[in-house]
Amino acid sequence: MSMHSMRSLVQPPLLRGVWSAAAIVAAVGGAAPAQAAAILQVAPVRMEFQPTQQGQTIQIANKGQDAVEAQVRIMRWTQEDGQDHLSPAASSELVVSPPIMHIAPGHQQTVRVIRLHPTTPASELSYRLLIDELPHQSVPHGTGLRLLMRYSLPIFVNTTPTPPVPRPQHGATVIRTDLSNVHAQVAAGQDGKAELRVENDGNHAIRISALSTVASGGQTQSVDGGLVGYVLSGQHMRWPLNVPYPLPPGMTLKARFDDDTEAQAVPMDGAGR
């Protein structure tokens, strides 16, 4: 598990990671130090269902020294007014089995994600699979903060069959995402700071990571070396940026999109520079 850098220049919105971890305080006791949370490994970290595919599985491994109790839920994932929103998914859409689990140290649990009605959707469907570590009943009261972890994995149901993501080898052809349906602007946010706005007119969600600025002289500065976030199909998102507004003449933004092997220029609208 990797945590986003605290020095990131993009302020993290809700659930920005491909899979993310959020510390949750479950018990408080005096000035004692916080107890370490469980060490879980989850694979895969993203699911894509073909239009009529019924089920897939994920593996949750406990790499810590203590047993873990965890809950798994499916949330419907939408975006409104440039923000992520989660709501409980209808039981007729996706279900998980088992929803509650006990994982001993060094063991793993297989979780099945099942579509009860695997028909081709009219538009791409998006969900988040949440894995919440539950409070451990054996933790003594007053031993300090108990930090519980939440993992969030994106799930997509495609409208058309998609080929598997290629795994480029050394010297292989560069992978570049088609950005013809992506439009971006750097605008003034509500607090007067710069704000990146990205609109996705395509049929599939896009993932944005490794954002950087490139000055007119070619100097590159990282804005966020990790995951910036997703823009769902037919939606737009906005993220506060610690960059000058307006951008200096000749400055551009570059980022990795989806599984690109290298960064490419963010497709900026002329009016949004």
PECOR-V361600 format. One record per residue. RES is the residue in one small letter. PHI is phi in degrees with one decimal (none if undefined). OMEGA is omega in whole degrees, 0 to 359 (NA if undefined). Layout:
[[RES:PHI:OMEGA] [RES:PHI:OMEGA]]
This chain:
[[m:none:179] [s:-118.4:178] [m:-96.8:178] [h:-68.5:181] [s:-61.9:177] [m:-68.8:180] [r:-96.6:181] [s:-56.8:180] [l:-89.2:173] [v:-102.3:181] [q:-70.7:188] [p:-76.1:173] [p:-81.1:181] [l:-58.5:171] [l:52.9:185] [r:-76.8:186] [g:-78.5:166] [v:-58.2:163] [w:-145.3:188] [s:-128.5:178] [a:-124.8:179] [a:-123.9:180] [a:-77.9:180] [i:-124.0:180] [v:-77.8:182] [a:-110.2:180] [a:-151.6:182] [v:-125.6:177] [g:-156.0:175] [g:53.5:182] [a:-105.3:181] [a:-66.3:181] [p:-69.4:179] [a:-70.1:177] [q:-83.4:180] [a:-65.9:178] [a:-81.1:179] [a:-65.5:177] [i:-109.5:181] [l:-111.3:172] [q:-120.2:184] [v:-122.5:178] [a:-147.8:357] [p:-77.0:181] [v:-100.5:178] [r:-159.0:178] [m:-122.5:173] [e:-129.6:177] [f:-90.7:170] [q:-69.0:191] [p:-51.1:183] [t:-116.4:179] [q:-70.2:186] [q:-94.9:186] [g:-153.2:174] [q:-144.6:179] [t:-130.3:171] [i:-127.0:178] [q:-113.7:177] [i:-115.5:183] [a:-107.6:178] [n:-97.5:180] [k:-97.0:180] [g:-89.0:182] [q:-101.7:180] [d:-120.5:175] [a:-65.9:183] [v:-126.8:169] [e:-104.0:184] [a:-141.7:177] [q:-118.7:180] [v:-118.9:180] [r:-135.8:174] [i:-108.1:178] [m:-118.6:173] [r:-71.5:186] [w:-115.6:177] [t:-129.6:177] [q:-132.8:180] [e:-137.1:178] [d:52.8:176] [g:76.7:182] [q:-130.3:175] [d:-77.1:176] [h:-137.6:177] [l:-119.4:175] [s:-146.3:182] [p:-57.5:178] [a:-75.5:177] [a:-64.6:181] [s:-63.1:178] [s:-81.5:182] [e:-93.8:180] [l:-130.7:175] [v:-132.7:178] [v:-120.4:178] [s:-146.6:359] [p:-85.8:178] [p:-80.7:178] [i:-125.4:183] [m:-146.0:174] [h:-121.3:182] [i:-118.6:179] [a:-74.4:178] [p:-56.4:179] [g:79.1:180] [h:-112.0:178] [q:-139.3:182] [q:-124.4:173] [t:-88.9:178] [v:-116.0:180] [r:-99.4:175] [v:-112.5:191] [i:-125.3:170] [r:-91.7:182] [l:-74.2:179] [h:-131.1:186] [p:-77.9:176] [t:-106.9:182] [t:-67.1:180] [p:-76.1:179] [a:-70.5:177] [s:-144.1:183] [e:-58.8:178] [l:-101.1:183] [s:-131.4:181] [y:-139.3:169] [r:-125.7:174] [l:-96.9:182] [l:-102.0:176] [i:-115.3:182] [d:-109.2:171] [e:-70.7:182] [l:-94.4:179] [p:-57.6:180] [h:-86.7:185] [q:-65.2:186] [s:-88.6:180] [v:-72.9:181] [p:-64.2:177] [h:-67.8:176] [g:83.4:180] [t:-95.4:178] [g:110.4:179] [l:-78.2:174] [r:-106.7:183] [l:-92.9:178] [l:-101.3:187] [m:-110.4:173] [r:-122.7:177] [y:-115.5:184] [s:-128.7:182] [l:-115.1:177] [p:-76.9:176] [i:-129.6:179] [f:-125.1:172] [v:-113.9:187] [n:-79.0:177] [t:-91.1:178] [t:-134.4:178] [p:-59.9:179] [t:-121.1:179] [p:-71.2:177] [p:-63.0:179] [v:-66.1:179] [p:-67.4:176] [r:-109.3:186] [p:-64.6:174] [q:-96.4:180] [h:-58.1:179] [g:83.6:181] [a:-75.8:180] [t:-62.2:180] [v:-67.2:177] [i:-94.6:180] [r:-133.7:178] [t:-70.7:175] [d:-72.6:183] [l:-107.2:183] [s:-65.3:179] [n:-104.5:181] [v:-111.7:181] [h:-133.2:184] [a:-133.6:176] [q:-143.1:165] [v:-107.0:185] [a:-126.3:177] [a:-82.9:177] [g:-80.3:183] [q:-63.6:180] [d:-93.5:180] [g:86.3:178] [k:-83.7:180] [a:-69.1:182] [e:-142.1:177] [l:-90.7:178] [r:-118.1:183] [v:-128.2:178] [e:-113.4:181] [n:-117.4:179] [d:-92.1:182] [g:-83.6:183] [n:-93.3:182] [h:-131.5:175] [a:-63.2:175] [i:-118.8:178] [r:-111.9:183] [i:-118.1:179] [s:-148.6:175] [a:49.4:181] [l:-80.6:180] [s:-148.4:173] [t:-103.4:176] [v:-124.9:181] [a:-74.9:182] [s:-59.7:179] [g:-87.2:178] [g:95.6:180] [q:-69.0:182] [t:-110.5:177] [q:-130.2:180] [s:-69.1:173] [v:-99.3:173] [d:-154.1:182] [g:-79.5:180] [g:-104.5:182] [l:-86.1:176] [v:-81.9:179] [g:156.0:180] [y:-111.3:166] [v:-122.6:183] [l:-70.6:180] [s:-58.2:178] [g:73.2:183] [q:-121.2:175] [h:-135.0:179] [m:-133.0:178] [r:-141.4:181] [w:-134.5:174] [p:-62.3:180] [l:-125.9:174] [n:-94.1:177] [v:-133.9:180] [p:-63.5:172] [y:-131.5:355] [p:-69.7:178] [l:-61.1:177] [p:-58.0:179] [p:-54.1:177] [g:86.2:179] [m:-80.7:178] [t:-128.7:175] [l:-112.6:175] [k:-128.3:180] [a:-158.6:170] [r:-92.6:178] [f:-115.3:181] [d:51.5:184] [d:-105.1:178] [d:-55.8:177] [t:-82.0:177] [e:-152.4:181] [a:-71.9:173] [q:-136.5:185] [a:-63.5:173] [v:-70.0:184] [p:-70.2:185] [m:-89.7:170] [d:-72.9:183] [g:-56.7:184] [a:-73.1:185] [g:-97.4:180] [r:-86.4:NA]]
